[in-house]
């Protein structure tokens, strides 16, 4: 009988976040990361190699009894700023206010190895990547709405930081940053890391994105080929619209409709997020990062066309970095109440398990198109959900200024 204790054999307190730290710290490489049947990254332990050392559990959110959520009062004790880059060209190329790009550029210049996420079109998967040259930094621009594969890079940066004193600026999700923070503190190398995480909604199943991309490639009317993807393009539209841009090798660009896009419809349904996202203590907790960045949602900048960021400094180093960017960015101090209610910080998602199972089964069926799954989702949720779906389509036909005024009114009364 095998009694080895490891990340998959012990009772967990929280669901797996797919952060992949367990694979990175395993001393005998007994753990690999694979997509499970629901489309989420999970550790797979080779029992024949595992030595039962339990290092895989040491920095894992699943087993942390002390990690707790946050609230608006705790959030109010942190320095928050509304921010936007002064570089207008950069602003148009980013998803919100361009602040993450400015931070990355600054940290590269002062000697940090910058680690961010790029979209690998060969694998159709976002991946963490170490910028070896400053010209690599633009690869990290733009939101990616699916979880990145960071197994390989995480192993490298943790090893090099510990063995050779390398310094890293890591951009990632709160759960990924939590894991690096825990590892670096335990190994007395926290000062070698600048950790920048994101105001996060949650991550959806890869089954959605896989079916979405497969449908575009096999579209009989106009199959799409691409060498670049931008999930939230501002080209020919405005900040806040969810419009995916595809560019091929000859720089020919295709923009998908921003109206009721099936990928985003299923993403924002919250029925197909990672299990850990349902009640994530890290989404609202900034305790593990130096800086957190995101879109400044809410009424204050809703009429802005180009994008505004919220940037929060959780450490003295984070505040020092933000202050070092003065001249390149425009900053305005703000209160947590101006943006927090419009983020997903304290959300608890309660997916309908029957609906979730049905959606996952449909996503795994090659004969069912993604739009059919969206239609099923709204049919399942009744007439009010279908009315909301149609209303969004109608609103998209209104002039920009009017739709933003309607959104502002909605923000103020919700």
C-alpha positions as CSV (number, residue, x, y, z in Angstrom):
1,X,0.0,0.0,0.0
2,X,1.3,3.4,-1.0
3,X,1.2,5.9,2.0
4,X,3.2,8.7,0.5
5,X,1.8,12.1,1.4
6,X,1.7,14.7,-1.4
7,X,-0.4,17.4,-2.9
8,X,-3.0,15.0,-4.3
9,X,-3.2,12.7,-1.3
10,X,-4.0,15.1,1.5
11,X,-7.3,16.7,2.4
12,X,-7.4,20.2,1.2
13,X,-8.8,23.4,2.7
14,X,-9.2,25.3,-0.5
15,X,-9.6,24.2,-4.1
16,X,-6.6,24.1,-6.5
17,X,-5.8,27.4,-8.1
18,X,-3.7,25.9,-10.9
19,X,-0.7,28.1,-9.8
20,X,1.8,25.2,-10.6
21,X,4.1,25.9,-7.7
22,X,4.0,22.3,-6.6
23,X,5.7,21.1,-9.8
24,X,8.3,23.9,-9.6
25,X,9.5,23.0,-6.1
26,X,9.4,19.2,-6.4
27,X,13.0,18.0,-5.8
28,X,12.7,14.8,-7.8
29,X,10.4,16.1,-10.6
30,X,7.6,13.8,-9.7
31,X,4.9,16.3,-10.5
32,X,3.8,17.4,-14.0
33,X,1.1,19.8,-14.9
34,X,-1.7,18.8,-17.2
35,X,-5.1,20.0,-18.3
36,X,-7.8,17.9,-16.7
37,X,-11.1,16.8,-18.3
38,X,-12.7,20.1,-17.3
39,X,-10.0,22.2,-18.9
40,X,-8.0,23.4,-15.9
41,X,-4.3,22.9,-15.0
42,X,-3.8,20.3,-12.3
43,X,-0.8,18.5,-10.8
44,X,-0.2,14.9,-11.7
45,X,2.0,13.0,-9.3
46,X,4.1,10.0,-10.4
47,X,3.9,7.7,-7.4
48,X,6.9,5.8,-8.5
49,X,9.1,8.9,-8.3
50,X,7.5,10.7,-5.4
51,X,9.5,10.5,-2.1
52,X,6.8,11.9,0.1
53,X,8.7,15.0,1.2
54,X,5.6,17.2,1.0
55,X,7.5,20.2,-0.3
56,X,4.7,20.4,-2.9
57,X,2.3,21.3,-0.1
58,X,4.5,23.8,1.7
59,X,3.7,26.9,-0.5
60,X,0.3,25.7,-1.7
61,X,-2.8,27.8,-1.1
62,X,-4.9,24.6,-0.8
63,X,-3.3,23.9,2.6
64,X,-2.9,27.3,4.1
65,X,-5.0,27.7,7.2
66,X,-4.1,31.3,7.8
67,X,-4.9,32.8,4.4
68,X,-8.1,34.8,4.7
69,X,-10.2,37.0,2.5
70,X,-10.3,40.8,2.7
71,X,-12.9,43.6,2.9
72,X,-13.3,47.2,2.0
73,X,-11.9,48.3,5.3
74,X,-8.7,46.4,4.9
75,X,-8.4,47.6,1.3
76,X,-8.8,51.2,2.4
77,X,-5.5,51.1,4.3
78,X,-3.6,50.6,1.1
79,X,-2.4,53.4,-1.3
80,X,-4.5,53.4,-4.5
81,X,-4.2,55.5,-7.5
82,X,-6.1,56.2,-10.7
83,X,-3.3,56.1,-13.4
84,X,-2.7,56.4,-17.1
85,X,0.4,56.5,-19.2
86,X,1.4,59.8,-20.8
87,X,2.4,57.9,-24.0
88,X,-0.6,58.1,-26.2
89,X,0.6,55.4,-28.6
90,X,1.3,53.0,-25.8
91,X,-2.1,53.7,-24.4
92,X,-3.9,52.6,-27.6
93,X,-1.9,49.3,-27.6
94,X,-2.8,48.3,-24.0
95,X,-6.0,47.0,-22.5
96,X,-6.5,49.8,-19.9
97,X,-4.2,52.6,-18.8
98,X,-0.9,51.2,-19.9
99,X,0.5,51.1,-16.3
100,X,1.7,47.5,-16.3
101,X,3.8,48.3,-19.4
102,X,5.3,51.3,-17.8
103,X,6.2,49.3,-14.6
104,X,7.7,46.5,-16.7
105,X,9.9,48.9,-18.7
106,X,11.1,50.7,-15.5
107,X,11.9,47.5,-13.7
108,X,13.8,46.1,-16.7
109,X,15.9,49.3,-16.8
110,X,16.8,49.0,-13.1
111,X,18.1,45.5,-13.5
112,X,15.2,43.1,-13.0
113,X,14.4,40.1,-15.2
114,X,10.8,40.8,-16.2
115,X,8.5,37.8,-16.3
116,X,5.1,38.3,-18.0
117,X,2.6,36.4,-20.1
118,X,2.5,36.2,-23.8
119,X,0.1,34.3,-26.1
120,X,1.8,31.4,-27.8
121,X,-0.1,31.0,-31.1
122,X,1.7,27.7,-31.8
123,X,0.0,26.1,-28.7
124,X,-2.9,28.5,-28.5
125,X,-2.0,28.9,-24.8
126,X,-0.8,31.9,-22.8
127,X,2.6,31.2,-21.2
128,X,4.9,33.0,-18.8
129,X,8.1,34.1,-20.4
130,X,11.3,35.9,-19.2
131,X,12.0,39.0,-21.3
132,X,15.7,38.6,-22.4
133,X,15.7,41.9,-24.2
134,X,13.7,45.1,-23.7
135,X,12.2,44.5,-27.2
136,X,10.4,41.4,-25.7
137,X,8.3,43.5,-23.3
138,X,5.6,44.4,-25.8
139,X,4.7,40.7,-25.9
140,X,3.2,41.1,-22.5
141,X,0.7,43.8,-23.4
142,X,-3.0,43.1,-23.3
143,X,-5.2,41.0,-21.2
144,X,-5.3,37.2,-21.5
145,X,-8.5,35.7,-20.3
146,X,-7.3,32.2,-19.7
147,X,-4.8,30.8,-17.3
148,X,-1.1,30.8,-18.4
149,X,1.1,27.8,-18.4
150,X,4.0,28.8,-16.1
151,X,5.4,25.4,-15.1
152,X,8.7,25.8,-17.0
153,X,9.4,29.4,-16.2
154,X,8.5,29.0,-12.5
155,X,11.1,26.3,-12.1
156,X,13.7,28.4,-13.7
157,X,13.2,31.7,-11.8
158,X,12.9,30.0,-8.4
159,X,16.1,28.0,-9.0
160,X,18.0,31.0,-10.3
161,X,16.8,33.4,-7.6
162,X,17.9,30.9,-4.9
163,X,21.1,29.7,-6.4
164,X,22.5,32.8,-8.2
165,X,20.8,35.8,-6.6
166,X,18.9,36.7,-9.8
167,X,16.2,39.4,-9.4
168,X,12.8,39.1,-11.0
169,X,9.8,41.3,-11.5
170,X,6.9,38.8,-11.9
171,X,3.5,39.7,-13.3
172,X,0.7,37.2,-12.7
173,X,-2.5,36.3,-11.0
174,X,-3.0,36.7,-7.3
175,X,-2.8,33.0,-6.7
176,X,0.5,32.8,-8.7
177,X,2.0,35.7,-6.8
178,X,0.9,34.2,-3.5
179,X,2.9,31.0,-4.2
180,X,6.0,32.9,-5.2
181,X,5.7,35.2,-2.1
182,X,5.4,32.1,0.2
183,X,8.4,30.4,-1.5
184,X,10.6,33.5,-1.5
185,X,9.9,34.3,2.2
186,X,10.6,30.8,3.3
187,X,13.9,30.8,1.5
188,X,14.8,34.4,2.6
189,X,14.9,35.8,-1.0
190,X,11.8,37.9,-1.0
191,X,13.8,41.0,-1.6
192,X,14.9,39.6,-5.0
193,X,11.3,39.7,-6.2
194,X,9.0,42.4,-7.2
195,X,5.5,40.8,-7.4
196,X,2.8,42.5,-9.5
197,X,-0.6,40.9,-9.6
198,X,-3.9,41.7,-11.2
199,X,-7.4,42.7,-10.2
200,X,-8.8,39.3,-11.1
201,X,-12.3,38.1,-12.1
202,X,-11.4,34.4,-12.2
203,X,-10.2,32.1,-15.0
204,X,-12.4,30.0,-17.3
205,X,-12.1,26.5,-18.6
206,X,-9.7,26.0,-21.6
207,X,-12.5,24.0,-23.1
208,X,-14.3,27.3,-24.0
209,X,-11.2,28.8,-25.6
210,X,-10.3,25.6,-27.4
211,X,-13.8,25.3,-29.0
212,X,-13.8,29.1,-29.8
213,X,-10.4,28.9,-31.6
214,X,-11.3,25.7,-33.4
215,X,-14.5,27.2,-34.7
216,X,-12.7,30.2,-36.1
217,X,-10.1,28.0,-37.8
218,X,-12.8,25.8,-39.4
219,X,-15.1,28.6,-40.3
220,X,-16.2,27.7,-43.9
221,X,-17.1,31.3,-44.8
222,X,-13.9,32.9,-43.5
223,X,-11.4,30.7,-41.7
224,X,-9.0,32.9,-39.5
225,X,-5.3,32.5,-39.6
226,X,-3.3,34.5,-37.0
227,X,0.2,35.2,-35.6
228,X,-1.0,37.6,-33.0
229,X,-4.1,37.8,-30.7
230,X,-5.3,40.8,-28.7
231,X,-8.2,39.8,-26.3
232,X,-9.2,43.4,-25.6
233,X,-8.3,45.5,-28.7
234,X,-8.9,49.2,-28.7
235,X,-8.5,49.5,-32.5
236,X,-11.7,50.9,-34.1
237,X,-13.4,50.8,-30.7
238,X,-13.0,52.1,-27.2
239,X,-11.8,51.1,-23.7
240,X,-14.1,48.7,-22.0
241,X,-15.3,46.9,-25.1
242,X,-14.5,43.2,-25.3
243,X,-13.4,42.8,-28.9
244,X,-10.8,40.2,-29.9
245,X,-8.3,41.1,-32.6
246,X,-6.5,38.6,-34.8
247,X,-3.5,39.5,-37.0
248,X,-1.8,37.2,-39.5
249,X,1.8,37.2,-40.7
250,X,1.2,39.8,-43.4
251,X,-0.4,42.1,-40.7
252,X,-3.9,41.7,-42.1
253,X,-6.2,42.2,-39.2
254,X,-9.6,40.7,-38.3
255,X,-11.8,42.1,-35.6
256,X,-14.5,39.9,-34.2
257,X,-17.8,41.4,-33.3
258,X,-17.8,43.1,-29.9
259,X,-21.5,42.2,-29.5
260,X,-22.3,39.1,-27.4
261,X,-19.1,37.3,-28.2
262,X,-19.6,33.6,-27.2
263,X,-16.3,33.3,-25.5
264,X,-16.9,36.2,-23.2
265,X,-20.6,35.3,-22.7
266,X,-19.5,32.0,-21.2
267,X,-16.6,33.5,-19.3
268,X,-18.8,36.1,-17.6
269,X,-21.6,33.6,-16.9
270,X,-19.3,32.5,-14.0
271,X,-20.5,28.9,-14.5
272,X,-17.2,27.7,-16.0
273,X,-14.5,29.2,-13.8
274,X,-11.9,27.2,-12.0
275,X,-13.2,25.7,-8.7
276,X,-10.9,27.9,-6.6
277,X,-12.4,31.0,-8.2
278,X,-15.8,30.4,-6.6
279,X,-14.7,31.7,-3.2
280,X,-11.2,32.9,-3.7
281,X,-9.6,34.5,-0.6
282,X,-6.7,35.8,-2.7
283,X,-8.8,37.8,-5.2
284,X,-9.6,40.5,-2.6
285,X,-6.4,40.1,-0.6
286,X,-3.3,42.2,-1.6
287,X,-1.1,40.9,1.2
288,X,1.2,39.0,-1.0
289,X,2.0,41.5,-3.8
290,X,4.0,44.7,-4.0
291,X,1.7,46.2,-6.6
292,X,-1.7,45.3,-8.0
293,X,-3.0,46.7,-11.3
294,X,-6.2,46.5,-13.3
295,X,-8.9,48.4,-15.1
296,X,-10.4,51.3,-13.2
297,X,-14.0,50.2,-13.5
298,X,-16.8,52.3,-12.1
299,X,-18.6,55.6,-12.7
300,X,-15.5,57.9,-12.3
301,X,-13.9,57.2,-15.7
302,X,-16.7,55.5,-17.5
303,X,-16.8,58.3,-20.1
304,X,-13.1,57.9,-20.8
305,X,-12.5,56.4,-24.3
306,X,-8.9,55.4,-24.0
307,X,-8.5,53.6,-20.7
308,X,-7.7,54.1,-17.1
309,X,-5.9,51.9,-14.6
310,X,-6.2,51.3,-10.9
311,X,-2.8,50.8,-9.4
312,X,-2.4,49.8,-5.7
313,X,0.8,49.8,-3.7
314,X,0.9,47.2,-1.0
315,X,4.6,47.6,0.0
316,X,7.1,50.4,0.4
317,X,8.9,49.0,-2.6
318,X,5.7,49.1,-4.6
319,X,5.1,52.7,-3.6
320,X,8.6,53.6,-4.5
321,X,8.2,52.1,-8.0
322,X,5.0,54.0,-8.6
323,X,6.5,57.3,-7.5
324,X,9.5,56.6,-9.8
325,X,7.2,56.7,-12.7
326,X,6.0,60.2,-12.2
327,X,6.6,62.1,-15.4
328,X,5.8,59.0,-17.5
329,X,2.3,58.5,-16.0
330,X,-0.4,60.7,-14.6
331,X,-1.5,59.7,-11.0
332,X,-4.4,60.7,-8.9
333,X,-4.9,59.3,-5.4
334,X,-8.2,57.6,-4.9
335,X,-10.2,55.8,-2.3
336,X,-11.0,52.1,-2.3
337,X,-14.8,52.9,-2.5
338,X,-14.3,54.5,-5.9
339,X,-13.3,51.3,-7.6
340,X,-13.6,48.2,-5.3
341,X,-17.4,47.8,-5.6
342,X,-17.0,47.5,-9.4
343,X,-14.3,44.9,-9.4
344,X,-14.7,41.2,-8.6
345,X,-12.7,41.5,-5.3
346,X,-15.2,40.1,-2.9
347,X,-17.5,38.1,-5.2
348,X,-18.6,34.6,-4.3
349,X,-19.7,32.7,-7.4
350,X,-22.2,29.9,-6.9
351,X,-22.4,28.0,-10.2
352,X,-25.4,25.8,-10.8
353,X,-23.7,22.4,-10.6
354,X,-26.2,20.7,-13.0
355,X,-25.8,23.5,-15.5
356,X,-22.0,23.5,-15.2
357,X,-21.8,19.8,-15.8
358,X,-24.1,20.1,-18.8
359,X,-22.0,22.9,-20.3
360,X,-18.8,21.0,-19.7
361,X,-20.2,18.0,-21.5
362,X,-21.4,20.1,-24.4
363,X,-18.0,21.8,-24.7
364,X,-16.4,18.3,-25.0
365,X,-18.6,17.4,-27.9
366,X,-17.0,18.3,-31.3
367,X,-20.4,18.4,-33.0
368,X,-21.8,21.2,-30.9
369,X,-20.9,24.8,-31.8
370,X,-20.0,27.3,-29.1
371,X,-22.9,29.5,-30.0
372,X,-25.3,26.6,-29.4
373,X,-23.8,26.3,-25.9
374,X,-24.4,30.0,-25.3
375,X,-28.0,29.6,-26.5
376,X,-28.5,26.6,-24.2
377,X,-27.1,28.6,-21.2
378,X,-29.6,31.4,-21.8
379,X,-32.4,29.0,-22.4
380,X,-31.6,27.2,-19.2
381,X,-31.7,30.5,-17.2
382,X,-35.1,31.5,-18.5
383,X,-36.7,34.6,-20.0
384,X,-35.0,37.2,-17.9
385,X,-31.6,36.0,-18.9
386,X,-32.6,35.9,-22.6
387,X,-34.0,39.5,-22.3
388,X,-30.7,40.7,-20.8
389,X,-28.8,39.0,-23.7
390,X,-31.0,40.8,-26.3
391,X,-30.8,44.1,-24.4
392,X,-27.0,44.1,-24.7
393,X,-27.3,43.6,-28.4
394,X,-29.7,46.5,-28.7
395,X,-27.5,48.8,-26.5
396,X,-24.5,48.1,-28.7
397,X,-26.3,49.9,-31.6
398,X,-26.6,53.1,-29.7
399,X,-24.0,55.9,-30.0
400,X,-21.0,55.5,-27.8
401,X,-21.7,58.5,-25.6
402,X,-25.2,57.3,-24.9
403,X,-24.2,53.8,-24.0
404,X,-21.5,55.1,-21.6
405,X,-24.0,57.5,-19.9
406,X,-26.4,54.5,-19.4
407,X,-23.5,52.5,-17.9
408,X,-22.7,55.3,-15.6
409,X,-26.3,55.5,-14.4
410,X,-26.2,51.7,-13.9
411,X,-23.0,51.9,-11.8
412,X,-24.4,54.7,-9.6
413,X,-27.7,52.9,-8.8
414,X,-26.5,49.2,-8.5
